[in-house]
Amino acid sequence: METDEPQRVLPFQLQFDKPVASQIKIAEWNPEKDLLAMVTEDSKILLHRFNWQRLWTISPGKSITSLCWRPDGKAIAVGVEDGTISLHDVENGKLLRTLKSHTVAVVCLNWEEDGQLTKDDSCNISAYEDRTPRFFPPAPRIPRTPGVVSGDTGFMDDSEDSFLKLSNSSHQRFNILCSGDKDGSICFSIFGIFPIGKINIHQLHVPAPIVDEQATYQLLNTSIYKVALSKDLCRLIVTCSGQLKQDSDKLIESQIRGHDTHGLHCLVLNTSIFSERKNELHQVAQQASNIEDLTEVVRASLTIMCKQWSDAMHTFHEKFDSLSTLITDHGLDSSPQEEFLSLLGGARTSPPLHQFLVNSLAEVGVKRVSKAVCGAGKELQLVVLDHLQPAAEIIGFRMGELRGLSRWRARYQGIGLDEELINNATEKSGMFLVQVERFMRVLSSVVQQFSNFSSWLLKCIKILMQEPSDQFLRYNSELVVIFLKFLYDQDPVRQLLDPSEVDREVEVDLETMQKIRELVQFGGFSDCNYLQRTLLKEFQQMESSFKEAFLMPFTTISRKILCEDLLPLFPLPSSPAPTSITIPISVSYYEDISQSYQIFDHHGFINYLSFRIPDEPFSDIANCIGIARGFMHDLSSVKRGGSSLEAVLLSVPAGYQCVDLSLYKETQIVLLLNETSMFSENNGEACMMIVQASDLPFVSISRSTSLNHWELHQLKDSIVYLQMENEKVRGIPHSVIAPLAVSASRGVACVFAARKRALIYILDEDEDEVSDAE
């Protein structure tokens, strides 16, 4: 026995015992690297290596409520209290993207990738190829202008390289980010960046027991605890609290005997649309997400262009508006344009104009205005050529790709890619590109005429001051007349860019309109009035058409996510609120080595659900842990005459209480136990235990008698009593708190003590790989 004791505790070798500045409330290991992400009570995100070297710390400024890693470990998703989900780069913690899919706190996140590689007919691994790089250079970035805020683009300007890697999903396995909020809403995003569906638990119709298949039920006042997608993306397991109610508005108290209908429930949602149509969804998400990113480039470009031009025009009016005041002060009823035309025609200069040119404006003022306007014009041209126009061109190409996909109705109509809506969006993107071309012509003409007008003014000022004027550029008198008539008190550039002018129609002569109608009809389009719209109005219509086109797949997928089964776990008190009750829950999927369920799941995975049972409603089975397996297969199994759900109860050793638990690899369960004490939680000790779930005596549960198809009391005669001497146990010299962070890939666990300490243990017997990571 003395030789067995060291072997028994060897798998729990303590590697590090480090202090933490603030208590940790969330912790998750990176699935691919030796990195641990932690969230402190003051909502800071810390990233540490296995050897406890800190890589970075960020503070989003809002209360963090959930966290999870992307399957490849290159990005981390963070849910906050206002419903926002932010994606951060693992290398430096910089913000890559934000999603606003929820309106309340995001309480759980799950990011799962397709576990099955798609192969073509030649058995080669196939990947969706994005053809855009064949024809276009790299996509433009958001333009930067010192002192100008381009608006909320959804991602940071200084991390475009990381963001491009995130958004370039052509080389990634298909993956889905699931997020649940405290009001019962679950959102789905492809690659974590393209929203593809949303459901609300209380709006789902829960199927009735098998003996009463015609009845359906609903869950009211729901609050989600955890969501977990299966490895094949076909099913989503949801643990949530709520009150069961029959659709006939009669509470089903008779079927849940002795307890209130409010409790913790486990749902199985059918998400097979993600697996069955993953190739189609991959392509649509690739194109649509890039279009949305480029739309932000266009939006930021237009914002910056409007700001720069407005500043230039402010400089112009600041100098030239004083001429109208001088004319009025001298008792004249002429306009500034008339005064300038009189000077251009060779007439005698009026006193107000002479005073304005020589004293108020002078040579310095003309040069300042010319530099501001012409400089802004050049900056706008650069923004258009480097950002706006390339973005518009790539948007048009990608919409053309989606247009081609939408015509393949057999494959893409089922996911909501509507041909008519995509055609409309494609046309709008083409019209916007035409508007960009027209804007460039207008801008070039306006800048040229401003420059010509400035040259003429400089020459006039030199003549009035009787100074030589040969060094100035020559001017065109006709352009000066055009400027005074059409541009002096009008601003065609501002009309195309300014939001206040967005609903203003641009005047187009009848002859041009007739030619446009002929060209539009020849091209097969329907919009003949695009030249009457401003550039900003065209952008708004284009963006609106995109939202309408991309909303259809979102709505279609949402409708196809249905509830297949419900498993009541245990009742909960109606007060306090369920969200204030901490219930350790863990959901995982293990490979079915025995193949007992493989007849129902061709991918060979069994779902395991473990949870701590509250003591209050079940005093006779207090201090127990429930484990259920095969729940995902149970409904189809019963209908085919196979085995049903299996479950087992574990009794925690006397003198201990379960703080947290986590399903581990090879159907193992890690339990974190605190020693019960009459003193403060800071006193006392704790232990960590590993239980082999596959060796437990699971009991088959019949679920065909009533809605309450699993009564925990049925299992009280078959409770498994855990014994310290019979399990793998390691004592911890501190009282511990949740969370328990376990890494199946690295074989380590991180435990947090109540005295602000972090302890890292090696779980595997062969710890060489972990030690090398240090």
MIVO-292451 format. One line per 3 residues: for each residue z, y, x of C-alpha. Coordinates in Angstrom, 2 decimals. Layout:
residues N
Z,Y,X | ...
***
This chain:
residues 774
0.00,0.00,0.00 | 0.67,2.34,2.89 | -2.86,1.88,4.19
-4.36,2.46,0.74 | -2.81,5.89,0.24 | -4.83,7.74,2.92
-8.04,6.12,1.65 | -7.20,7.17,-1.90 | -6.90,10.86,-1.03
-9.69,10.95,1.58 | -12.43,11.99,-0.91 | -10.36,15.08,-1.68
-10.11,16.45,1.81 | -9.09,20.11,1.80 | -11.71,22.07,3.72
-10.56,25.66,3.18 | -7.63,27.52,1.66 | -8.59,31.20,1.45
-7.06,34.24,-0.28 | -9.05,36.16,-2.89 | -8.58,39.87,-3.54
-8.84,39.52,-7.31 | -8.44,36.62,-9.70 | -11.66,34.69,-10.40
-12.75,34.11,-14.00 | -16.22,32.53,-13.49 | -17.54,30.46,-10.57
-20.80,28.55,-10.11 | -22.25,26.71,-7.11 | -25.88,27.26,-6.18
-27.85,24.11,-7.10 | -29.84,24.10,-3.83 | -27.73,25.86,-1.20
-24.13,26.01,0.01 | -23.47,29.21,-1.94 | -20.73,29.97,-4.44
-21.09,32.86,-6.91 | -17.83,34.17,-8.36 | -16.96,36.80,-10.95
-13.65,38.61,-10.56 | -11.44,39.96,-13.33 | -12.67,43.46,-12.54
-16.28,42.20,-13.07 | -17.53,42.11,-9.51 | -19.92,39.40,-8.39
-19.14,37.84,-5.03 | -21.43,35.47,-3.16 | -19.82,33.26,-0.50
-21.07,30.51,1.73 | -19.30,27.19,1.89 | -17.42,28.41,4.97
-16.22,31.38,2.85 | -18.45,33.92,4.61 | -19.18,36.67,2.10
-22.88,37.55,1.83 | -22.75,40.37,-0.70 | -20.75,41.98,-3.50
-22.19,43.82,-6.49 | -20.60,45.55,-9.46 | -22.82,45.87,-12.57
-20.42,48.38,-14.11 | -19.91,46.32,-17.26 | -17.70,43.39,-18.15
-19.37,40.13,-17.06 | -19.05,37.31,-19.57 | -21.30,34.53,-18.19
-23.27,33.46,-15.14 | -25.73,30.75,-14.09 | -28.24,29.97,-11.34
-31.97,29.52,-11.59 | -32.78,25.83,-10.95 | -34.32,26.57,-7.54
-31.30,28.68,-6.55 | -33.35,31.79,-5.72 | -32.01,34.00,-8.52
-28.85,34.30,-10.55 | -28.57,35.28,-14.22 | -25.60,37.40,-15.33
-24.60,38.00,-18.95 | -22.54,41.06,-19.85 | -20.55,42.30,-22.82
-23.28,44.51,-24.33 | -25.76,41.62,-24.66 | -27.77,42.37,-21.52
-28.86,39.62,-19.14 | -29.61,40.72,-15.59 | -31.36,38.70,-12.90
-30.32,39.22,-9.29 | -31.90,38.18,-6.00 | -29.87,35.57,-4.13
-30.77,37.12,-0.77 | -29.19,40.54,-1.34 | -27.91,40.72,-4.91
-30.45,43.37,-5.91 | -31.38,43.68,-9.55 | -34.72,42.08,-10.32
-34.98,42.32,-14.10 | -32.91,42.98,-17.20 | -33.38,41.42,-20.62
-31.91,42.84,-23.80 | -32.15,39.81,-26.06 | -28.67,40.08,-27.56
-26.61,42.80,-29.17 | -23.17,41.37,-28.40 | -21.55,39.66,-25.42
-23.51,36.82,-23.81 | -20.86,34.11,-23.56 | -22.88,31.25,-22.05
-26.04,30.72,-20.00 | -28.00,27.60,-19.12 | -31.14,27.55,-16.95
-32.99,24.24,-16.93 | -36.33,23.25,-15.46 | -38.65,20.51,-16.59
-37.54,17.33,-14.88 | -40.92,15.67,-15.22 | -43.79,16.64,-12.91
-47.07,17.10,-14.72 | -49.86,15.04,-13.19 | -53.58,15.13,-13.77
-55.88,12.16,-14.29 | -56.02,11.54,-10.53 | -52.18,11.27,-10.37
-52.01,14.54,-8.46 | -49.26,17.00,-9.32 | -50.93,19.72,-11.34
-49.92,23.36,-11.36 | -51.25,26.23,-13.38 | -53.46,28.45,-11.26
-53.42,32.16,-11.91 | -56.98,33.31,-11.29 | -56.14,37.02,-11.11
-55.60,37.08,-7.30 | -59.15,35.81,-6.89 | -60.61,39.03,-8.25
-57.93,41.68,-7.72 | -55.72,42.83,-4.87 | -51.93,42.51,-5.29
-50.64,44.18,-8.45 | -49.62,47.84,-8.04 | -46.00,48.82,-7.85
-44.19,51.51,-9.74 | -44.99,54.87,-8.09 | -42.16,56.64,-6.35
-41.62,60.38,-6.44 | -38.57,61.98,-4.82 | -36.27,63.48,-7.43
-38.21,62.02,-10.34 | -36.69,59.33,-12.54 | -39.38,57.09,-13.94
-37.26,55.80,-16.76 | -35.67,52.42,-17.39 | -38.29,50.05,-16.11
-36.08,47.00,-16.36 | -36.00,46.33,-12.61 | -35.14,48.20,-9.45
-37.78,50.07,-7.45 | -36.48,48.86,-4.09 | -36.86,45.14,-4.75
-40.48,44.73,-5.77 | -41.12,42.00,-3.22 | -38.35,39.83,-4.64
-39.40,40.65,-8.16 | -43.00,39.63,-7.46 | -41.71,36.26,-6.26
-39.64,35.97,-9.42 | -42.47,36.89,-11.76 | -45.11,34.82,-9.93
-44.47,31.63,-11.85 | -47.74,29.84,-11.09 | -46.06,27.78,-8.36
-42.84,27.09,-10.28 | -41.87,24.19,-12.40 | -41.72,25.16,-16.04
-38.16,26.30,-16.83 | -36.23,27.83,-19.72 | -33.26,30.19,-19.63
-30.98,29.72,-22.68 | -28.37,32.31,-23.58 | -25.79,32.27,-26.35
-23.70,35.14,-27.66 | -20.39,35.32,-29.47 | -22.07,35.89,-32.86
-23.95,32.60,-32.74 | -27.40,33.71,-31.55 | -29.28,31.69,-28.93
-32.24,33.15,-27.06 | -34.85,31.36,-24.94 | -36.81,32.90,-22.07
-39.55,31.23,-20.05 | -38.86,31.63,-16.31 | -36.01,33.90,-17.36
-38.38,36.84,-17.84 | -40.51,36.19,-20.95 | -38.62,35.87,-24.29
-40.10,33.01,-26.29 | -37.64,32.31,-29.10 | -34.37,33.17,-30.84
-32.27,31.37,-33.41 | -28.93,31.99,-35.08 | -26.63,29.05,-35.63
-25.39,30.22,-39.02 | -29.00,30.47,-40.27 | -29.82,26.87,-39.33
-29.74,24.15,-41.95 | -27.59,21.34,-40.64 | -28.73,17.88,-41.77
-26.31,15.91,-43.91 | -25.00,12.41,-43.18 | -27.42,9.57,-43.41
-26.06,8.44,-46.78 | -26.77,11.88,-48.28 | -29.94,12.99,-46.54
-31.00,15.33,-49.36 | -28.06,17.68,-48.85 | -27.90,20.28,-46.08
-25.09,22.39,-44.68 | -24.58,25.61,-42.79 | -22.14,26.82,-40.17
-20.53,30.16,-40.96 | -18.58,32.53,-38.70 | -19.95,30.78,-35.65
-19.07,31.50,-32.05 | -20.83,29.65,-29.24 | -18.92,28.07,-26.36
-21.60,26.29,-24.34 | -25.32,25.45,-24.44 | -27.07,22.74,-22.39
-30.77,21.84,-22.36 | -31.77,18.26,-21.67 | -33.69,17.40,-18.51
-36.90,16.97,-20.47 | -36.30,20.25,-22.42 | -36.58,18.31,-25.70
-33.03,18.80,-26.95 | -30.39,21.51,-26.77 | -26.73,20.63,-27.17
-24.61,23.48,-28.52 | -20.83,23.49,-28.80 | -19.61,26.17,-31.18
-16.82,27.00,-33.57 | -17.51,27.70,-37.23 | -16.88,26.73,-40.82
-19.02,24.09,-42.49 | -20.39,25.03,-45.88 | -22.74,23.15,-48.16
-25.90,24.95,-49.24 | -24.72,24.61,-52.82 | -21.93,27.06,-51.87
-19.23,24.41,-52.25 | -16.94,23.96,-49.29 | -16.97,20.37,-48.14
-13.22,19.96,-48.10 | -13.46,16.53,-49.70 | -15.42,15.15,-46.79
-13.21,16.53,-44.04 | -9.99,15.18,-45.32 | -6.69,16.71,-44.43
-8.12,19.60,-42.40 | -9.81,22.91,-42.89 | -13.58,22.91,-42.43
-13.25,25.45,-39.64 | -13.36,23.83,-36.23 | -15.28,23.04,-33.07
-18.64,21.39,-33.65 | -21.42,19.99,-31.51 | -25.03,20.51,-32.56
-28.27,18.96,-31.38 | -31.28,21.26,-31.67 | -34.83,19.95,-31.42
-36.57,21.97,-28.70 | -39.36,19.46,-28.09 | -41.91,22.26,-28.47
-40.99,23.32,-24.92 | -41.82,19.89,-23.54 | -44.83,19.13,-25.70
-46.48,22.50,-25.10 | -45.12,23.36,-21.65 | -48.57,23.75,-20.08
-49.73,26.11,-22.81 | -46.45,28.04,-22.77 | -46.61,28.25,-18.98
-50.02,29.90,-19.06 | -49.15,32.30,-21.88 | -45.86,33.28,-20.24
-47.59,33.80,-16.88 | -50.15,36.18,-18.34 | -47.91,37.93,-20.87
-45.02,38.54,-18.47 | -47.36,40.04,-15.88 | -48.93,42.22,-18.57
-45.48,43.48,-19.55 | -44.68,44.23,-15.90 | -47.94,46.15,-15.48
-47.23,48.00,-18.70 | -44.06,49.30,-17.08 | -46.13,50.44,-14.10
-48.39,52.35,-16.49 | -45.43,53.85,-18.34 | -43.75,55.01,-15.14
-47.05,56.40,-13.83 | -47.63,58.45,-16.99 | -44.04,59.74,-16.88
-44.36,60.85,-13.28 | -47.78,62.40,-13.86 | -46.51,64.37,-16.84
-43.51,65.61,-14.85 | -45.58,66.66,-11.84 | -48.19,68.48,-13.92
-45.54,70.19,-16.05 | -43.86,71.49,-12.90 | -47.17,72.83,-11.61
-47.98,74.53,-14.91 | -44.50,76.03,-15.00 | -45.23,77.65,-11.66
-48.53,79.01,-13.00 | -47.04,80.49,-16.18 | -44.04,81.83,-14.29
-46.40,84.06,-12.32 | -49.14,84.88,-14.84 | -47.14,85.40,-18.05
-45.86,88.70,-16.73 | -49.39,90.19,-17.06 | -49.14,90.14,-20.88
-45.89,92.11,-20.67 | -47.45,94.71,-18.35 | -50.41,95.16,-20.70
-48.08,95.72,-23.65 | -45.90,98.14,-21.66 | -48.98,100.24,-20.88
-49.89,100.46,-24.57 | -53.08,98.39,-24.35 | -54.16,95.84,-26.95
-56.33,93.68,-24.68 | -55.59,90.14,-23.58 | -55.18,88.94,-19.97
-58.49,87.09,-20.23 | -60.27,90.29,-21.26 | -58.74,92.17,-18.35
-59.89,89.52,-15.88 | -63.39,89.41,-17.40 | -63.60,93.18,-17.12
-62.70,92.92,-13.44 | -65.24,90.13,-12.96 | -67.94,92.27,-14.61
-67.37,95.11,-12.13 | -65.58,97.52,-14.45 | -62.71,99.69,-13.29
-59.43,97.82,-12.87 | -56.86,98.76,-15.52 | -53.41,99.95,-14.34
-51.54,96.89,-15.64 | -54.00,94.48,-13.98 | -53.91,96.46,-10.72
-50.11,96.45,-10.75 | -50.06,92.75,-11.51 | -52.50,91.73,-8.78
-51.18,94.00,-6.03 | -47.44,94.09,-6.73 | -46.40,91.22,-9.01
-48.72,88.42,-7.93 | -50.07,89.42,-4.54 | -51.74,87.08,-2.09
-48.59,85.00,-1.59 | -48.24,84.34,-5.32 | -51.86,83.22,-5.69
-51.53,80.83,-2.78 | -48.28,79.48,-4.17 | -49.79,78.83,-7.61
-52.94,77.34,-6.10 | -50.93,75.04,-3.88 | -48.75,73.90,-6.79
-51.63,73.21,-9.19 | -54.11,71.75,-6.72 | -51.35,69.75,-5.01
-50.22,68.33,-8.33 | -53.82,67.49,-9.16 | -54.20,65.52,-5.93
-50.89,63.73,-6.53 | -51.99,62.78,-10.03 | -55.26,61.45,-8.69
-53.38,59.32,-6.16 | -51.07,57.97,-8.86 | -54.06,57.07,-10.99
-56.05,55.47,-8.16 | -53.13,53.60,-6.58 | -51.09,52.65,-9.64
-52.35,53.53,-13.11 | -56.00,52.46,-12.86 | -55.38,49.18,-10.96
-52.67,48.27,-13.45 | -54.99,49.01,-16.37 | -57.77,46.93,-14.82
-55.53,43.91,-14.22 | -54.10,44.25,-17.74 | -57.63,44.11,-19.12
-58.44,41.01,-17.06 | -55.26,39.20,-18.06 | -55.82,40.04,-21.72
-59.30,38.57,-21.32 | -57.71,35.37,-20.00 | -55.42,35.24,-23.03
-58.39,35.92,-25.27 | -60.13,32.87,-23.88 | -57.02,30.75,-24.41
-56.59,31.97,-27.99 | -60.04,30.62,-28.87 | -58.83,27.12,-27.98
-57.17,26.82,-31.35 | -56.31,23.13,-31.09 | -53.94,23.80,-28.20
-52.80,27.39,-28.52 | -52.65,28.10,-32.23 | -49.65,25.80,-32.46
-47.61,28.06,-30.16 | -48.55,31.23,-32.02 | -51.35,32.62,-29.84
-53.22,34.39,-32.62 | -56.89,35.01,-31.86 | -57.19,38.12,-34.04
-54.13,39.79,-32.55 | -55.20,38.94,-28.99 | -58.69,40.33,-29.68
-57.17,43.57,-30.92 | -54.90,43.83,-27.87 | -57.86,43.13,-25.57
-59.87,45.90,-27.20 | -56.95,48.33,-26.87 | -56.61,47.53,-23.17
-60.33,48.22,-22.70 | -60.09,51.52,-24.58 | -57.14,52.56,-22.44
-59.17,51.94,-19.30 | -61.91,54.18,-20.70 | -59.29,56.84,-21.38
-58.11,56.61,-17.77 | -61.68,57.23,-16.59 | -61.98,60.24,-18.90
-58.65,61.60,-17.72 | -59.83,61.48,-14.11 | -62.93,63.50,-15.03
-60.88,66.08,-16.93 | -58.33,66.34,-14.13 | -61.00,66.74,-11.45
-62.73,69.48,-13.44 | -59.50,71.38,-14.15 | -58.37,71.27,-10.51
-61.79,72.46,-9.35 | -61.75,75.40,-11.75 | -58.18,76.34,-10.80
-59.22,76.34,-7.15 | -62.28,78.47,-7.91 | -60.20,80.93,-9.96
-57.66,81.23,-7.11 | -60.42,81.96,-4.58 | -61.78,84.73,-6.80
-58.29,86.24,-7.28 | -57.62,86.27,-3.55 | -60.89,88.08,-2.91
-60.11,90.62,-5.66 | -56.63,91.31,-4.25 | -58.08,91.89,-0.77
-60.65,94.31,-2.19 | -57.99,96.18,-4.18 | -55.85,96.46,-1.07
-58.92,97.53,0.94 | -58.59,94.63,3.33 | -61.37,92.39,4.67
-62.04,89.40,2.40 | -64.74,87.52,4.31 | -62.35,84.73,5.37
-61.85,83.46,1.81 | -63.88,80.71,0.21 | -66.79,81.68,-1.97
-66.34,81.40,-5.70 | -68.55,80.66,-8.70 | -68.57,83.44,-11.31
-69.64,81.08,-14.09 | -66.68,78.80,-13.42 | -64.36,81.81,-13.53
-65.68,82.65,-17.00 | -65.22,79.04,-18.13 | -61.68,79.01,-16.76
-60.73,82.25,-18.54 | -62.26,81.07,-21.79 | -61.00,77.49,-21.92
-58.23,76.93,-19.37 | -56.20,80.12,-18.94 | -54.09,79.61,-22.06
-54.98,75.98,-22.68 | -54.05,72.83,-20.79 | -56.28,69.78,-21.43
-54.40,67.73,-18.83 | -51.09,68.36,-20.57 | -52.64,67.50,-23.92
-53.53,64.06,-22.60 | -50.12,63.39,-21.01 | -47.37,65.28,-22.82
-45.44,63.34,-25.52 | -45.30,66.48,-27.66 | -49.11,66.41,-27.84
-49.41,62.70,-28.57 | -50.49,63.08,-32.21 | -52.94,65.88,-31.48
-56.60,64.94,-31.93 | -59.02,65.75,-29.14 | -62.11,67.56,-30.38
-65.34,65.61,-29.84 | -68.77,66.93,-30.85 | -70.84,65.07,-33.44
-73.58,64.03,-31.03 | -71.09,62.35,-28.70 | -69.37,60.61,-31.62
-72.71,59.20,-32.77 | -73.42,57.80,-29.31 | -69.94,56.31,-29.18
-70.47,54.53,-32.51 | -73.70,53.01,-31.26 | -72.12,51.83,-28.02
-68.99,50.44,-29.72 | -71.03,48.51,-32.26 | -73.29,47.20,-29.51
-70.25,45.94,-27.60 | -68.80,44.17,-30.63 | -65.73,46.40,-30.94
-64.40,48.22,-33.98 | -62.65,51.34,-32.61 | -64.94,54.40,-32.70
-62.25,57.10,-32.55 | -60.65,56.41,-29.19 | -62.04,59.59,-27.62
-60.14,61.62,-30.20 | -56.84,60.22,-28.96 | -54.86,61.40,-25.97
-54.21,59.15,-22.99 | -50.55,58.77,-23.97 | -51.47,57.95,-27.57
-53.89,55.30,-26.33 | -51.16,53.80,-24.18 | -48.76,53.70,-27.13
-51.33,51.94,-29.29 | -52.08,49.47,-26.48 | -48.39,48.73,-25.98
-47.88,48.30,-29.71 | -50.77,45.82,-29.88 | -49.23,43.84,-27.00
-45.86,43.66,-28.74 | -47.50,42.50,-31.96 | -49.58,39.86,-30.17
-46.65,38.53,-28.10 | -44.28,38.57,-31.06 | -46.32,35.87,-32.77
-45.54,33.13,-30.17 | -41.91,34.28,-30.21 | -41.72,33.91,-33.99
-43.66,30.65,-34.04 | -41.49,28.95,-31.43 | -38.31,30.22,-33.11
-39.33,28.57,-36.38 | -39.97,25.24,-34.67 | -36.46,24.97,-33.18
-34.53,22.98,-35.78 | -31.09,21.43,-36.02 | -31.23,17.62,-35.91
-27.60,16.59,-35.94 | -24.03,17.85,-36.11 | -20.85,16.29,-34.79
-17.51,17.80,-35.92 | -15.16,17.55,-32.94 | -11.80,18.87,-34.13
-10.41,21.58,-36.42 | -9.35,24.95,-35.14 | -6.91,27.43,-36.64
-8.61,30.29,-38.47 | -6.23,32.69,-36.74 | -6.28,33.69,-33.94
-9.99,34.13,-33.49 | -11.69,31.06,-31.98 | -13.07,33.11,-29.09
-9.51,33.78,-27.94 | -8.81,30.02,-27.66 | -9.66,28.54,-24.29
-11.13,25.05,-24.64 | -12.38,23.31,-21.48 | -15.78,21.83,-22.32
-18.41,20.25,-20.10 | -21.88,18.94,-21.03 | -24.12,17.05,-18.66
-26.96,14.53,-18.54 | -26.85,11.39,-16.42 | -29.53,8.87,-15.65
-29.15,5.78,-17.80 | -28.72,3.16,-15.08 | -27.93,0.43,-17.60
-30.92,1.47,-19.72 | -28.84,0.92,-22.84 | -30.34,4.02,-24.43
-33.75,4.07,-22.82 | -35.40,2.64,-25.90 | -34.70,5.98,-27.54
-35.35,8.25,-24.55 | -38.34,7.48,-22.32 | -36.92,9.80,-19.65
-33.77,7.66,-19.34 | -30.98,10.27,-19.55 | -27.73,10.03,-21.50
-25.82,13.11,-22.55 | -22.07,13.23,-21.88 | -19.75,15.63,-23.66
-16.16,16.03,-22.50 | -13.52,18.36,-23.87 | -9.77,18.85,-24.05
-8.26,18.19,-27.47 | -5.79,20.84,-28.70 | -2.29,19.58,-29.28
-1.63,21.41,-32.54 | -3.83,19.55,-35.06 | -3.33,16.14,-33.42
0.27,15.76,-32.44 | 0.00,11.94,-32.29 | -2.82,12.12,-29.73
-1.59,15.20,-27.89 | -2.52,15.95,-24.29 | -5.76,13.99,-24.50
-9.34,14.46,-23.36 | -12.27,13.34,-25.49 | -15.50,12.01,-24.02
-18.58,11.26,-26.11 | -21.91,9.92,-24.93 | -25.24,9.19,-26.53
-24.81,11.91,-29.15 | -28.37,13.12,-28.61 | -29.74,9.63,-29.33
-27.36,8.78,-32.13 | -29.43,9.92,-35.11 | -32.59,8.08,-34.10
-30.52,5.10,-32.98 | -28.83,4.62,-36.33 | -32.12,4.99,-38.22
-33.66,2.28,-36.03 | -30.68,0.00,-36.38 | -29.41,0.52,-32.86
-26.02,1.41,-31.46 | -24.40,4.66,-32.52 | -22.35,7.33,-30.78
-19.75,6.10,-28.30 | -16.49,7.86,-27.55 | -13.21,7.41,-25.75
-9.92,9.27,-25.49 | -8.14,9.77,-22.17 | -4.43,10.49,-22.14
-3.45,12.88,-19.35 | -0.57,11.53,-17.22 | 2.88,12.53,-18.40
4.11,15.76,-16.88 | 0.60,17.23,-16.51 | -1.75,19.30,-18.64
-5.51,19.65,-18.31 | -6.53,23.15,-17.15 | -10.26,22.55,-16.76
-12.74,19.72,-16.41 | -16.27,19.21,-15.16 | -18.75,16.38,-15.41
-19.79,15.28,-11.96 | -22.59,13.12,-10.59 | -22.88,9.39,-11.30
-21.03,9.75,-14.60 | -17.85,10.94,-12.94 | -15.47,13.45,-14.49
-13.33,15.81,-12.42 | -10.06,16.83,-14.06 | -7.94,19.77,-12.94
-4.34,19.18,-13.98 | -1.31,21.44,-13.83 | 2.20,20.12,-13.60
4.06,21.13,-16.75 | 7.12,23.21,-15.93 | 9.70,25.29,-17.70
9.12,28.00,-15.13 | 6.30,30.49,-14.57 | 2.77,29.19,-13.99
2.97,30.62,-10.48 | 5.57,27.95,-9.72 | 4.93,24.25,-9.67
2.09,22.12,-8.39 | -1.19,20.69,-9.62 | -3.60,17.88,-8.87
-7.31,17.04,-9.09 | -8.46,13.69,-10.42 | -11.83,11.92,-10.60
-12.46,9.41,-13.39 | -15.46,7.09,-13.47 | -16.75,7.53,-17.02
-19.10,4.56,-16.94 | -16.12,2.23,-16.44 | -14.24,3.51,-19.48
-13.97,1.32,-22.62 | -16.12,3.42,-24.96 | -15.80,2.66,-28.66
-18.84,2.72,-30.94 | -18.37,5.24,-33.75 | -19.99,4.74,-37.13
-21.32,7.98,-38.59 | -22.89,6.80,-41.85 | -19.94,7.15,-44.22
-19.33,10.89,-44.55 | -19.93,14.21,-42.92 | -16.68,13.77,-41.03
-18.32,10.89,-39.17 | -15.94,11.07,-36.24 | -12.24,11.18,-36.93
-10.22,11.34,-33.74 | -7.50,9.27,-35.36 | -9.87,6.28,-35.35
-9.60,6.26,-31.54 | -5.84,6.58,-31.20 | -5.40,2.82,-30.96
-7.82,2.62,-28.04 | -6.59,5.52,-25.90 | -6.98,5.05,-22.16
-3.83,6.14,-20.34 | -4.64,7.62,-16.97 | -2.29,6.61,-14.17
-1.91,8.54,-10.95 | -1.77,5.41,-8.86 | -4.95,3.96,-10.38
-7.25,6.99,-10.02 | -8.56,9.11,-7.18 | -6.04,11.92,-7.08
-5.27,14.76,-4.70 | -2.16,16.90,-5.03 | -2.52,20.69,-4.87
0.49,22.70,-3.67 | -0.18,25.53,-6.11 | -0.33,26.04,-9.84
-4.05,26.30,-10.70 | -6.12,28.13,-13.28 | -9.64,27.83,-14.66
-12.44,27.81,-13.65 | -13.09,24.59,-11.77 | -16.35,24.92,-9.84
-17.93,21.59,-8.92 | -21.19,21.12,-7.02 | -22.86,17.77,-7.61
-25.52,18.42,-4.96 | -23.01,19.38,-2.25 | -20.17,17.09,-3.29
-17.52,19.81,-3.22 | -15.16,21.49,-5.66 | -13.57,24.93,-5.59
-10.16,25.32,-7.19 | -8.46,28.66,-7.84 | -4.71,28.95,-7.62
-2.66,31.28,-9.79 | -1.51,33.08,-6.64 | -5.03,34.39,-5.91
-6.17,31.67,-3.57 | -9.35,29.61,-3.44 | -9.22,26.00,-2.25
-12.38,24.07,-1.43 | -12.21,20.27,-1.47 | -14.76,17.67,-0.42
-15.21,15.18,-3.24 | -17.54,12.67,-1.61 | -16.29,10.09,0.80
-19.15,10.94,3.15 | -18.53,14.61,3.88 | -20.77,14.88,6.97
-23.50,16.69,5.05 | -21.04,19.26,3.73 | -19.45,19.77,7.12
-22.86,20.39,8.66 | -23.47,23.13,6.11 | -20.52,25.01,7.48
***
